[in-house]
Amino acid sequence: MLYVERGGRSLLSFSTEREELVAAAHALAGAVHEGWLGSLAVERADGVGSLGSDLAEVLTEAGFRVTPKGLRLRA
């Protein structure tokens, strides 16, 4: 399970199970692509920089792209 903090620059995860995180990342990407959420530019994940976080791999698998500030997904 993932929680997008206000502004979309931070994410919090509430699971350590990879399968659950992958499913949540794909659901989040789907919400962006379907227009439920605007573009996301995640700078922090679980309290650390998003590029160095444990979530970086699952987010990039879901379609997020690496940028100098973090991970971005456009609608």
Backbone as JSON Lines, residues from 0, in Angstrom:
{"i":0,"aa":"M","n":[0.84,-1.16,0.0],"ca":[0.0,0.0,0.0],"c":[0.9,1.24,0.0]}
{"i":1,"aa":"L","n":[0.53,2.25,-0.8],"ca":[1.27,3.5,-0.88],"c":[0.36,4.67,-0.55]}
{"i":2,"aa":"Y","n":[0.92,5.65,0.11],"ca":[0.21,6.89,0.43],"c":[0.96,8.04,-0.22]}
{"i":3,"aa":"V","n":[0.26,8.81,-1.05],"ca":[0.84,9.99,-1.68],"c":[0.53,11.18,-0.78]}
{"i":4,"aa":"E","n":[1.57,11.82,-0.27],"ca":[1.36,12.98,0.59],"c":[0.93,14.18,-0.24]}
{"i":5,"aa":"R","n":[0.32,15.12,0.41],"ca":[-0.18,16.32,-0.25],"c":[0.92,16.96,-1.11]}
{"i":6,"aa":"G","n":[0.59,17.28,-2.34],"ca":[1.54,17.86,-3.26],"c":[2.22,16.83,-4.15]}
{"i":7,"aa":"G","n":[2.13,15.56,-3.79],"ca":[2.66,14.49,-4.63],"c":[4.17,14.37,-4.67]}
{"i":8,"aa":"R","n":[4.87,15.03,-3.75],"ca":[6.33,14.96,-3.76],"c":[6.89,13.91,-2.83]}
{"i":9,"aa":"S","n":[6.03,13.34,-1.99],"ca":[6.47,12.32,-1.04],"c":[5.51,11.14,-1.06]}
{"i":10,"aa":"L","n":[6.08,9.96,-0.91],"ca":[5.31,8.72,-0.81],"c":[5.68,8.01,0.48]}
{"i":11,"aa":"L","n":[4.71,7.34,1.05],"ca":[4.95,6.47,2.2],"c":[4.43,5.09,1.85]}
{"i":12,"aa":"S","n":[5.18,4.07,2.2],"ca":[4.72,2.7,1.96],"c":[4.3,2.08,3.29]}
{"i":13,"aa":"F","n":[3.31,1.21,3.21],"ca":[2.8,0.54,4.39],"c":[2.85,-0.98,4.22]}
{"i":14,"aa":"S","n":[3.87,-1.43,3.52],"ca":[4.07,-2.86,3.32],"c":[5.55,-3.09,3.03]}
{"i":15,"aa":"T","n":[6.01,-4.27,3.35],"ca":[7.36,-4.67,2.97],"c":[7.32,-5.77,1.93]}
{"i":16,"aa":"E","n":[6.12,-6.21,1.57],"ca":[5.95,-7.28,0.58],"c":[6.09,-6.7,-0.82]}
{"i":17,"aa":"R","n":[7.06,-7.19,-1.57],"ca":[7.33,-6.67,-2.91],"c":[6.09,-6.74,-3.81]}
{"i":18,"aa":"E","n":[5.37,-7.86,-3.78],"ca":[4.19,-8.02,-4.63],"c":[3.15,-6.94,-4.36]}
{"i":19,"aa":"E","n":[2.95,-6.62,-3.09],"ca":[1.98,-5.58,-2.72],"c":[2.46,-4.21,-3.19]}
{"i":20,"aa":"L","n":[3.75,-3.94,-3.06],"ca":[4.29,-2.65,-3.5],"c":[4.22,-2.5,-5.01]}
{"i":21,"aa":"V","n":[4.5,-3.58,-5.74],"ca":[4.4,-3.54,-7.2],"c":[2.96,-3.26,-7.61]}
{"i":22,"aa":"A","n":[2.01,-3.96,-7.0],"ca":[0.59,-3.74,-7.33],"c":[0.18,-2.31,-7.0]}
{"i":23,"aa":"A","n":[0.63,-1.79,-5.87],"ca":[0.28,-0.42,-5.48],"c":[0.9,0.6,-6.43]}
{"i":24,"aa":"A","n":[2.14,0.37,-6.85],"ca":[2.81,1.29,-7.78],"c":[2.09,1.3,-9.13]}
{"i":25,"aa":"H","n":[1.66,0.14,-9.59],"ca":[0.92,0.08,-10.86],"c":[-0.45,0.72,-10.73]}
{"i":26,"aa":"A","n":[-1.1,0.56,-9.58],"ca":[-2.39,1.22,-9.36],"c":[-2.21,2.74,-9.33]}
{"i":27,"aa":"L","n":[-1.15,3.21,-8.72],"ca":[-0.85,4.64,-8.68],"c":[-0.6,5.16,-10.09]}
{"i":28,"aa":"A","n":[0.18,4.44,-10.87],"ca":[0.43,4.84,-12.26],"c":[-0.87,4.86,-13.06]}
{"i":29,"aa":"G","n":[-1.73,3.88,-12.83],"ca":[-3.02,3.85,-13.51],"c":[-3.87,5.06,-13.16]}
{"i":30,"aa":"A","n":[-3.85,5.47,-11.9],"ca":[-4.62,6.65,-11.48],"c":[-4.11,7.91,-12.18]}
{"i":31,"aa":"V","n":[-2.81,8.0,-12.39],"ca":[-2.25,9.15,-13.11],"c":[-2.66,9.1,-14.57]}
{"i":32,"aa":"H","n":[-2.5,7.95,-15.21],"ca":[-2.81,7.82,-16.64],"c":[-4.29,8.0,-16.93]}
{"i":33,"aa":"E","n":[-5.16,7.63,-15.98],"ca":[-6.6,7.77,-16.18],"c":[-7.11,9.15,-15.79]}
{"i":34,"aa":"G","n":[-6.23,10.0,-15.28],"ca":[-6.62,11.36,-14.96],"c":[-7.13,11.6,-13.55]}
{"i":35,"aa":"W","n":[-7.11,10.58,-12.71],"ca":[-7.55,10.75,-11.32],"c":[-6.55,11.59,-10.53]}
{"i":36,"aa":"L","n":[-5.3,11.48,-10.9],"ca":[-4.23,12.28,-10.29],"c":[-3.48,12.99,-11.4]}
{"i":37,"aa":"G","n":[-2.91,14.13,-11.07],"ca":[-2.06,14.83,-12.03],"c":[-0.69,14.18,-12.07]}
{"i":38,"aa":"S","n":[0.19,14.73,-12.84],"ca":[1.56,14.23,-12.9],"c":[2.18,14.24,-11.5]}
{"i":39,"aa":"L","n":[3.02,13.25,-11.25],"ca":[3.69,13.16,-9.95],"c":[5.19,13.33,-10.13]}
{"i":40,"aa":"A","n":[5.8,14.06,-9.23],"ca":[7.25,14.22,-9.17],"c":[7.67,13.87,-7.75]}
{"i":41,"aa":"V","n":[7.98,12.61,-7.53],"ca":[8.27,12.1,-6.19],"c":[9.74,12.36,-5.86]}
{"i":42,"aa":"E","n":[9.94,13.2,-4.85],"ca":[11.3,13.54,-4.42],"c":[11.74,12.72,-3.21]}
{"i":43,"aa":"R","n":[10.77,12.29,-2.38],"ca":[11.09,11.52,-1.19],"c":[10.15,10.32,-1.1]}
{"i":44,"aa":"A","n":[10.7,9.21,-0.65],"ca":[9.91,8.0,-0.44],"c":[10.36,7.37,0.87]}
{"i":45,"aa":"D","n":[9.42,7.18,1.74],"ca":[9.7,6.62,3.07],"c":[10.8,7.39,3.81]}
{"i":46,"aa":"G","n":[10.79,8.71,3.64],"ca":[11.7,9.57,4.4],"c":[13.09,9.76,3.83]}
{"i":47,"aa":"V","n":[13.37,9.16,2.68],"ca":[14.68,9.34,2.04],"c":[14.48,9.8,0.61]}
{"i":48,"aa":"G","n":[15.54,10.24,-0.03],"ca":[15.45,10.63,-1.43],"c":[14.9,9.48,-2.27]}
{"i":49,"aa":"S","n":[13.98,9.78,-3.16],"ca":[13.29,8.71,-3.89],"c":[14.24,7.87,-4.74]}
{"i":50,"aa":"L","n":[15.3,8.46,-5.27],"ca":[16.22,7.69,-6.11],"c":[17.0,6.65,-5.31]}
{"i":51,"aa":"G","n":[17.2,6.89,-4.03],"ca":[17.92,5.95,-3.18],"c":[17.02,5.1,-2.31]}
{"i":52,"aa":"S","n":[15.73,5.21,-2.51],"ca":[14.79,4.49,-1.65],"c":[14.57,3.07,-2.14]}
{"i":53,"aa":"D","n":[14.02,2.25,-1.26],"ca":[13.66,0.88,-1.62],"c":[12.53,0.85,-2.65]}
{"i":54,"aa":"L","n":[11.77,1.93,-2.76],"ca":[10.65,2.0,-3.7],"c":[11.07,2.36,-5.12]}
{"i":55,"aa":"A","n":[12.28,2.83,-5.32],"ca":[12.71,3.3,-6.64],"c":[12.52,2.24,-7.72]}
{"i":56,"aa":"E","n":[12.88,1.02,-7.44],"ca":[12.77,-0.04,-8.45],"c":[11.32,-0.33,-8.83]}
{"i":57,"aa":"V","n":[10.45,-0.45,-7.84],"ca":[9.05,-0.76,-8.17],"c":[8.37,0.42,-8.87]}
{"i":58,"aa":"L","n":[8.75,1.63,-8.52],"ca":[8.16,2.8,-9.19],"c":[8.63,2.89,-10.64]}
{"i":59,"aa":"T","n":[9.89,2.62,-10.9],"ca":[10.36,2.67,-12.29],"c":[9.74,1.53,-13.1]}
{"i":60,"aa":"E","n":[9.52,0.39,-12.49],"ca":[8.84,-0.71,-13.18],"c":[7.41,-0.32,-13.55]}
{"i":61,"aa":"A","n":[6.8,0.55,-12.75],"ca":[5.43,1.0,-13.0],"c":[5.36,2.14,-14.0]}
{"i":62,"aa":"G","n":[6.52,2.64,-14.45],"ca":[6.52,3.68,-15.47],"c":[7.09,5.02,-15.07]}
{"i":63,"aa":"F","n":[7.47,5.17,-13.81],"ca":[8.1,6.42,-13.38],"c":[9.45,6.55,-14.05]}
{"i":64,"aa":"R","n":[9.84,7.78,-14.37],"ca":[11.12,8.06,-15.02],"c":[12.04,8.79,-14.06]}
{"i":65,"aa":"V","n":[13.32,8.49,-14.16],"ca":[14.33,9.13,-13.32],"c":[14.58,10.54,-13.82]}
{"i":66,"aa":"T","n":[14.57,11.5,-12.89],"ca":[14.9,12.89,-13.19],"c":[15.95,13.33,-12.16]}
{"i":67,"aa":"P","n":[16.57,14.48,-12.36],"ca":[17.56,14.94,-11.37],"c":[16.98,15.11,-9.96]}
{"i":68,"aa":"K","n":[15.69,15.42,-9.85],"ca":[15.08,15.63,-8.53],"c":[14.44,14.39,-7.94]}
{"i":69,"aa":"G","n":[14.25,13.35,-8.74],"ca":[13.59,12.17,-8.21],"c":[12.96,11.35,-9.31]}
{"i":70,"aa":"L","n":[11.73,10.9,-9.07],"ca":[11.01,10.05,-10.02],"c":[9.74,10.76,-10.47]}
{"i":71,"aa":"R","n":[9.51,10.78,-11.78],"ca":[8.37,11.52,-12.33],"c":[7.51,10.59,-13.18]}
{"i":72,"aa":"L","n":[6.2,10.81,-13.06],"ca":[5.23,10.13,-13.91],"c":[4.27,11.18,-14.43]}
{"i":73,"aa":"R","n":[4.18,11.28,-15.73],"ca":[3.29,12.27,-16.36],"c":[2.0,11.6,-16.8]}
{"i":74,"aa":"A","n":[0.94,12.38,-16.75],"ca":[-0.38,11.9,-17.15],"c":[-0.44,11.65,-18.64]}
